[in-house]
C-alpha cells in the first residue's frame, strides 16, 4: 500500500547489490481481487524492474487465466486442496490440465501440501516443476533448515 515501495526497494537493491530477479513476492489468490490503485501500480512497477511474483493458493478463489496472464506472475502455487483431490477421477483431470495450461502460458508450478510418495510420483509424471509438503519435511527453524539442506545435499536427495 506504500506508494514509494518500488523506489525504496530499488534503493535497497542497489545498496546490497541484489538482482531483483532473485526476489519473488507472493500474492494470495484472494488478494488478486483487491489489486487496484497503489497496489496494482506497485506490482506493475516492481514487475517492470525485474522482481518476480508468485500466485499463492491457486484453486481456492476465482482467478481468471486472462487476469493471471496480465500480471507479472512467474510461479503459480497450487493449493493443497487440489493436491488432496488429485486421486479422484475429476481431481486428476483438473490437476493434469492445470499443470499443462500453466506451462502453456509459461508459468512455473509449485504444488503445495503434498504428503505421500504416490502423490509425488503422480505429480512428477505430470511434469510439475516443484513439489512442496510434509512428504519432504515439516516446517523447520532456520538452523534446522540449514542442517536439513546440508544433510540431504550430501545424500543427493535434493537437487
N, C-alpha and C positions, 0 to 999 in steps of 0.2 A: 504493500500500500504506500510505500515511500517513493515519491516522485523522483528523488535523487538516487535511488538504489543503483541503477546502471552506472552512473558516474562514480559512486562510491566503490562498487566492485571493480571498475576499471582501474581506479587508483590503487586498490589493494593488489590487483592482478599485476600491475606494473611494479609496485613496490617489492613484491615477493617473487616476481618472475615466474608466474604460474600460467601455463597455457589454458585459456578458457575452455578448450575442447576436453580438458581433463576434469571439468566440473559439470555435474549434472544435477539439476534441480528437479525434485519430484512434485508433481501436481496430482492430487487425487481426482478421480473421475467426477466426483460430486462438485469439486471446486471449478471444473470446467464450465459449469452452469453459471458461475459468477465471474467469469473472465470478461471484464469490461473496464472501461475507464483507465485509471492509473495502472491497474494490474495487467491489463491486456497490453498497454503500451510498454510496460517494463518487460513483459515476456517477449514482445517483438524486438525491442532494443537489445536485450540480452541474447536472444537468438541470432540477431544480426552480428553481434560481437563475437559469436563463436561458442557461447555457452550452450550446453545441451539440456534437454528436458526429457523427463520420463513421465509417462502417464501411469499412475498407481491405481490399483483396484479396478482395472478394466473388467467389465462384466457385472458390476454392481449398480450401475446407473444407466443412463440413456445416451451414451456417446454416439455421435454421428461420425461415420467414417469420413465424410466430407469435411467435417469440422476438424477431425484429427489430422487430416491432410493439410489443413490451413495453418496450423500452429507448428512451431519448430520442435516437433517430438521426434526423438531418436529411438526411444525404448518404450515399449508398452508392457506393463506388468499385469499379467492375467491374474485375477483374484482367485484365492484358494477355493471359493465356492465352485468355480468352473473345473478346477483340478479334481475336486471331490466327486463331481458328477461325470467325469470323463469315461467311466466304465459302463455307463448306461448307453443304450444304442444312440439316443439323440444327443447325449452329452459328448460322446466320442465324435459324432459328426460335427457338432458345433466346435469342439476343440480343434479337430483336424482342419476345418475350413477357416477358422480364426487364424491359426498359425499360417496357413497358406496365403490368406488375404493380407495379413500384416507383412509378410515377406514380399508379396507382390507390390505393396506400396512403400517398400524399402524401410520397414521398421524392424528393429530387433525385438525379441520377445524374452521376457522372464516369466516363468510360471511359478507362482508363489504357493506355498503351503503343501509341497509335495512330501509325502510321508512314507511311501513304500517303494520297494525295488521295482515292483510291477509298473508303477506309475512312471518311474524314471525311465525304464526300458521303453514304455509306450511313447513317452514324450521325445525321447531320442530318435525313435523310429519316425516320428512326425517332423523331425528336423527342428525341434525347439532350440533356440540359441542358448538360453540359460535356465537352469533349474535351481530353485531355492526352496528350502524347507527342512523340517525336522529329520528327514531321511539322512541329510548330511550332518546337521548339527542343530542343537537348541541354541537360542541366543547366548552369546558369550560376552564376558567383560573384555576390555581392551587387551589385558595381559593374557587371558585365556585364548583370545583370538590369535594373537601373535604366536603363542605356543602351538596352537592347532595348525596354523598355516605352516610353520616350520616342520612339524612332525609329518604332516600329510604331503608336503612337497618332497620331503626326504623319501617317503614311501611311494612316491609317484601316484598318489591318489587325487592330486589336484593338478590340473594343467593350466 
